[in-house]
Amino acid sequence: MRNLLAVLLFTGMSFLVSAQPSQPKTGTSYSFIDYQKSFPRPNEALQKKMDTLQKQFEEKKLIWPAKYIYIRSFKYDFQLEVWVKNDIKDPFQLFKTYKVCALAGTLGPKRMEGDYQVPEGFYYINEFNPKSNYYLSLGINYPNVSDKVLSDSLRPGSAIFIHGSCVTVGCIPIRDEQIDELYIMAAYAKDKGQDFIPVHIFPIRFNVEKSVKYLENLTKDDPALKKFADRMEDAFDYFDKYKQLPIVMIGEKGQYIINEVPPRKPKVVIENKAPVKKPPMQHRTREVGTLVDAVHQWPQFPGGADAFMAYLEKVGKEIVSFLPKGVKKAYVQVEFVIDKDGVPVNFKILKSVKDSDELNDELIVRLENMGTWKPALLHDKPVAKKMIQTVTIEVKEK
C-alpha cells in the first residue's frame, strides 16, 4: 500500500532489536539460558520455578518449553495474559493470566515523557534485565514507529518494562513470584529462536461489559481516542477469532491498520448475569513494623508540599467521571502509610460519598502510583509514618 510507512509483522519473526544485557557476547558457545544463569536472580528463579512451570504446562497439556509466546495486557482490567504454542502454524493457547497489580495514568496511548501513561499498541520485548531495580524486568520497544509519528517528537518517553515489585510510573508491574515465571518463559522462547516476543497492550478487554461501557464514556467526546480504540478492538477481535497474531500496518499519519479484520461482533459479551459488588481494592499492602506518632521530620513528597497538593488536584480532576450519578462534588479521606523506604502502602478509605466503590477503587489505584517519598525520620533514622489526606473530586461547570 503506497501510503504506509511500515509493515509490522507481529509473528515474532522479523524485527531489528537492540537489547542489553539480553544476550551473550558474539562468539560464545553457550545458550541464552546459560547466559541468564550467570546472573543471580534469573538463576535463582530458574532453580525455584522450573519444576513448577513444567508441571503447569503438563496439567494444561502444553509442551514445555514453549517455542513461541505472546503477551497481551489489558489496562482497565488489570490483566496480563501469556499465550503459547510450539509451531508457527498452530493457534495460540492460553497458559496463564496474571493480575497487573498497579497502574499509572489513564486509558489511551502514551504520547510524551512524564505523562505516567502506560503505552497502548503493538510492541515486542527488546530487553531482558536481570539486574532490575524491580527484581526482574522485560523491556518493550516503546516508542515504536507509530509512537514516533504521533508522540512528542523531542520527548516521547522511553524505558517501559514489564517488571516485578508492584510499583509503577508508567510500566506494567506484576508480583515478583509472577515476573520470574514470565521472565523464564520469555528466556526459553528466545533461546528457542523467538527473538521478537510480541507484547500487545490494550485499553480494555473488549468482551467485558463494564470495561466497554467505561471506554465508551471516556471516548464519547474524543473522536481521536475513539478511532484509536477501534483499531485496538480490530486486533483484539482478530486474535479472538483466529488465535493467531494479526498483521499490523502503520499508515503515513502513524495510525494502526489491522489486516483482514473479522466482522465486528456484538458490542458486549455479558460475563456475569448478576452484578457483583466488589470490595475496595488495596493492591499494595505490607506488614509494616512500628508506626510512630511523633517524628523529627515528616515524610516528604517528591518536590515538596506544593507538588503534593498539585498532584492531588490532578488526580481529583482525572477521576471526576467515576463520581456516582448525581454527585457533583466529593471529599474522600484516605489513610495510608509511608513506609521507612518511602513507598506509600496500605491505602484505606476512611470517608467518602455513598455508592462510591468504583470511585474509591480508582482513587487508590492512582495514589498507589504517586512515587517514592523521603521517609519520616526519628533520631535520624527512617521510620514508617501513617498519613491521612483528603482528596477533592469536583465537576467543574463550563
N, C-alpha and C positions, 0 to 999 in steps of 0.2 A: 504494500500500500504506500503510495507516494508521500502521504502526509504523516508517516510515522517516524518518530525519532529513533525508536529502538524496538526490538522484539525481545521480550524476556521469556525464555523457555524454562518454566518452573518445573522441570522434571528432575532436577538435581544432576544435570549432565553438562551444562555449559555455562560458565561464567569465569571471569578473571577475579581473583581474590588475593588480598594481602592479609596474612594473619600471623600475628606474633603473640605469644610463643606457641603456635599451633603445630609445628612440625619440626622434626629433627633436621639438622644441617644436611645440605646436599652431600651425597656420597656415603652417608651412613647406611648400614645394612639392617638395622633393627627397625621394627614396625612403629606405627604411630601409637599403638597401645604400649609398646615398650617405652617409648618416649614419655608418655603420660605417667608411667610407673616411676620415672625418675624424679617426679615431684611428690612431696609428702602427701598432700591432700588427695589427688587422684589415686595414688597408690593405696592409701587408707580406704578410700571409697570402693575401689575395686575389691579389696580384701573383704570388706564388710558387706557389700551388696551383690556380688557376682552370683552367689548361690541363690539368693532371694529372687533376683531378676530371672535367672534360668527357670526357677520353679514357677514364677508368674507367667512366663511365656509358655511353659508346658501346660499349665492349667487352662490357658486360652487357646491351646492347640496352635501355637505360633512357633516358628523356628528361631532359635537363638544362635548367634546374634542376628538382628535384622540388617540386611544389606542396605535397605532404604528406609529412612524415617521422614516423617512430615509433621511439623509442629504448627498448630494453629491456636490462636489465643482470642478470647472474647472479653473486651474491656469491661463493659457494663455488667456482664455475668460473672466476672472474676474467675474465669476458667482458662486452662491451658491443656490442650489435648495432644497426645502423641499417637500418631498413626504409623504403622509399619507394614513392610512387605519384603519379599526376597527375590522377586523377579520384576523387572521393569514393566512387564505387560500385565501383571496381576493387579487387581484392585487393592487399595489400601484397607487395612483392618485396624480398628481402634484398639490400642493397647491399654491406655490409661488416661484419665482426666485428673489433672492436679488443680487445686484451688490456688488462684493468684491471691496472695494474702495482703496486698496493699495496692493502691492506685493513686497516681498523681494526675492532676488536670481533669479535663472533661472529654466527652466524646468528640471525635473529629481528628484530622491528621495533625501531626506536628509541623509547624511552619517557621519556627525560629528558636534560636538558642535561648534558654532561660524561661521558656513558657511552661515548663514542667509537664508538657504533654507526652504521653506515650504515643509513638507513631501509629498510624494505621496504613496498611498497604501490604505489599508483596516483597519479602526480603529473603535473605539466606544467612546462615551462620558464617561469619568470616573471622572468628577468633575463638580460640579456646584459652581461657585464662586460669591456670592452675594456682595462681597466687593472688586471687582477687581479694579486695577488701571486704567482699561479701561472700566469703568462703570459696565458692567456685562460680565461674560465670562463662556464658556463651555470648559473644558479641554478634550483633546483626548489622548488616551493611546499610544502616541509615547514615546519611541520606542516599537514597537510590536515585536513578535517573529522573523519575517523576518528581521526587522531592527537590532535586537540584533546580528544576524548572520553576516549581510552584512556591518554594520556600524562600526565606530571606537570602539574597544572593551572597551576602557577606557573613551572616551568622545563622546558618541553618540549624546549627546544633550537631552533636555527634555523641559517641560513646554510649550507645544504647545496648543494654545487655539483658539477658535472662539470667538471674542470679539468685543466690540464697540470702539469708539474713532478714528477709521480710521487711525491708525498708526500701523506699524509692523516692526519687525526684524526677521520674520520667522513664524508668525501666520497667521490667516485668519481674517482680520478685516472687519466688516460691520458697518454701522452707528448706533448710539445709538437707534434711533427710530425703527431700524430693529432687533438689538440684543435683545431688550426687548420682541418683538414678539416671536422670536425663543426660547429665554430662557423660556417664559411662556409655549409654546407648548411642549418643552422638559420636563419641570417640570410636566406638566399634564400627559404626556406619562409615565414618571417614576412613578407618583402617581397611574396610572392605571396598573402598573406591568411591564412596559418595562424597565428593569434595564440596558440594554445594547443597547443604541441607536446607530445604525451604522452610521459611517461617512466615505465615500469613497472619496478620493482626487485624481482626475485625472489630467494628464498634460494638456489635451485639450478636447474639445468636438470633438469626432471622426466622426461627421457628418457635420462639418463645413469646407468648402474648404480652407479658409485662414489658419485655425488652423492646418489642416492636412499637408498642404504644409510647414508650419513653422516647424512642428515636423519632417517631412521627411528630411528637410535640416539640422536640428540640429543633427539627428541621423545617417546621411549617412556615417559618418566616425567613428561612435561609436557603434560597434555591441552590446556591453553590454547594453547600454541605449536603443538601438532599441529593443532588446529582452525584456527588462523590459516594454517598452511602449506597445509592442504587447500583453503582458499579461494583462495590464490595459485595452487595447482595447477589449480583450476577455470578461472581466467583464462588460464593457460598453455595448457590443453587447448582452450579456445575459439579462441584465436588460431591454435594449431597446426592446427586443423581448417579454419577459415574464412579465415584470413589477413585478418581484419577485427578491429577492436577490440571487446572485449566491453563491454556496458553494466554499469557497476559502481555498485551502490547501497550505501548505508550505513544500517544498522539503528539503532534507538534506543540500543543499547548500544555503538555505534561499530564494529560488526563489518561486514566487507565481505560483500556479497551479489552474486553473479555471475549475470546474467540468461541464461537459455537455455543452461545448461551441457550440453555433449555428454556422452554416456555415458562413464564412466571407462574409459580404455584399460588394457591390461595394465600392471602397475606399472612395468616397466622394459623399455627397448629397449637391448639389449646392442650397443654400437657397435664394440667390439673383442673378437674371439673369444679371442685370446691376450693375457693381461695384459702390459703393457709397464712395465718398471721405470724410473721417471723419476729423473733425477739431482736432487740437492737444488737448490732454487730460490735464486737470488740476484737479486732483482728490481731492486735499486738498486745499480748499480756505477758507479764513476767512475775516470777516470785521475787518481790523486792524486799530487801532487808529492812533495817530500821528506818522509819520515817521520822525525821526530826522536825520539831515545831519551830525552834529558833536557830537561825544560821547567821554567820557573819557576812555572807554575801548571797543574795538571792540568785536563782538561775537567770541567765541572760540569753534572750533570743538573739539569733544572728542579726546584727545591725542595730540592736537595742530596742527599747520600749516603743519608740515611734514606729520602727519597722514592724514590730509585732502587731500594733494597732492597725497599721495599713494592711497587713496580711489578713487579719480577722475581718476587716471591712471587705477585702477582695473575696474571701471565702463566702461571706454573707451574701454578696451580690451574685455569686456563681450558683448558689443553691436556692434562689428565690422560687424557681419552678417546682421545688419539692414542698412548698407550703401547702397545707391542707386546703381543700376547696373552701373559698370564702374568707380565708385568713389573709390579711394584708401585711401583718407585722408580727414577728415572734421574737421573744428573748429566750435564748436557750442557754442554760447554765451547765457548764461542763466541768467535771473534775478529772484530773489526770496527774500523773507523776513524772517529773523529770528525774530519771534515774541518775546514778552517780557517774555514768558515762555520757550523760547529756541527751540520751534518747528519750523522747516522750512516749510513755506507755500507760496501759491500764485506764483507758478512757471510759468515763461513765457519765451518762446524762443525769443531772440532778433535777432540773426543772425544764419543762418545755410546754408546748401547747397541746391540746387534745388531738388524738388521732394523728400523731406526727411521727410514727415509727420510721417511715421512709426518709423523712427529713432528718431525723436524728442519726439514722444509719449513714446517710450521705455526709453529714457534718463530721462524724467520727472518722470516716474513711479519709476525708480531706485533711483533718487535723493531724492524723497519724503521719502525714507526709510533710509536716511543716519544717522538717530538717532537724539537725542536731544542735542543742543548746550548749552553752557553757554551764556546767552543773553548779549547784549551790555549793558553798564552801563553809566548813565548820572547822576552826583551828587549822586553816589552810589545806584541809583535806576534802575532796569531793564527797558529797552525800546526796541521798535521794530526798526530794522535796515534793510534797503534794501541792498542786496548784488548782485554783478554781477560777474559771473565766466565763464571762457572759458574752455570747455572740448575738448580734442583732441581725435578723433577716427581715428585710422590708421591701415591699413592692413600691418602687418609685413611680409616682404619677408623671406621665409625659406632658 
